[in-house]
Amino acid sequence: MGLLNFTRDPVPEAVSGDMHNLIQLSAQQFSALTEVLFRFLTEPKEVERFLTQLSDFATMNKISLGPLKNIVKSILLVPNGALKRNLSSEQVRADFIALGLSEEKASYFAEQWKVNSPTLTRLAVGQTLMINQLIDMEWKFGVTAGSSELEKVGSIFLQLKLVIKKGSQLENVYVELTLPQFYSFLHEMERVKTSLESFS
Amino acid sequence: MAALRDGDFGALQILLKAPSKDAVRQLCQECFSSPPAALGPLAQRACPGLAVSAQEAEQLVSALHNLTRHVVYRGFNRAEDILGLFPESFHQNLKNLLTKIILENVSTWRNEAQASQISLPRLVDLDWRVDIKTSSDSIARMAVPTCLLQLKIQEDAALCGNNPVVSALTVELSKETLDTMLEGLGRIRDQLSAVANK
């Protein structure tokens, strides 16, 4: 096997055998299986659904579930590696052929890869580590009418509740701002936006 | 906030023993700014300068604290309002001096009271930085800008006395989150304008 695009590590032995077994699937069956795979890749949290759909596929096409799962595991190696390395559909196609998949099926999969890759890339970027990610912001503002030290006040206050993700837990942070601080905050955030936009 | 008590004006006349007008001015400022718990030590410090007993110093300091805080509480900014507080029998010159000193300071004192009023933790500083994420364990190459925002938050001043606790919180925002936040801030600004224009 020549150099593969999607990985630098040696590929497990079983993969060749699994790719070869896909010859038994018709173009239509391969297309249905590919659909199930991409639906899972674009919604990786739906594990239950994925397993159910695989099981249904196995039943409908009279294939044993065990071997099917192994085949699927092998197939998924390629899109996972391709996503990490920003591979083009050409490179994905080449890798499948190198692994032993027929040209027709490899081209079909590569085509589906091209169609789905924007979504998949966005997902991968979204999974990138974020420190203390800001999830939500709630606010209220009002007027301080009086206090124990000042009978009549009439000053405006703004209270923000920031919901922050610390590790796997959510934490609420409460902050109060005066009016000048609010305008200053707004001004700074607009500067950040300009900066972010210039880099997009 | 302590209210003016009956004995207060009697105690204030102890100021007639003060060495100078500046000493009176200084004492007024210290008595206003001091929280009730710190009045004892303040009285002890004032004692020698006034040549009075410890007990008299305490009564004086307490009375000055009550008077200055009362004026600020009511929001008096005219001489007549302050003069009106003193009883008929009060020493005229001292009354005028005290009124003058209080009038000079009332706006600063008001700001001081407002700055130290109870509140949620306050935002005292804001810094930010924009980073470009170039790589991660899930994607080898990318160019995703992200914003790190550092908020310096001070706990309630009243709880910390002279050593306010300031904590720094660093928060990360994606471009989408920032856009949503700006939308929210824009709405706050519009609502504030609507309230201001009523």
Interface residues (C-beta under 8 A of the other chain):
Chain A: L83 K84 R85 N86 T121 A124 V125 Q127 T128 L129 M130 I131 N132 Q133 L134 I135 M137 W139 F141 T144 S147 S148 E149 L150 E151 K152 V153 S155 I156 F157 L158 Q159 L162 I164 V173 Y174 V175 E176 L177 L179 Q181 F182 Y183 S184 F185 L186 E188 M189 E190 R191 V192 K193 S195 L196 E197 F199 S200
Chain B: M1 R69 V72 Y73 R74 G75 R110 A113 Q114 S116 Q117 I118 S119 L120 P121 R122 L123 L126 W128 V130 I132 K133 S136 D137 S138 I139 A140 R141 M142 A143 V144 P145 T146 C147 L148 L149 L151 I153 L169 T170 V171 E172 L173 S174 K175 T177 L178 D179 T180 M181 L182 G184 L185 G186 I188 R189 Q191 L192 V195
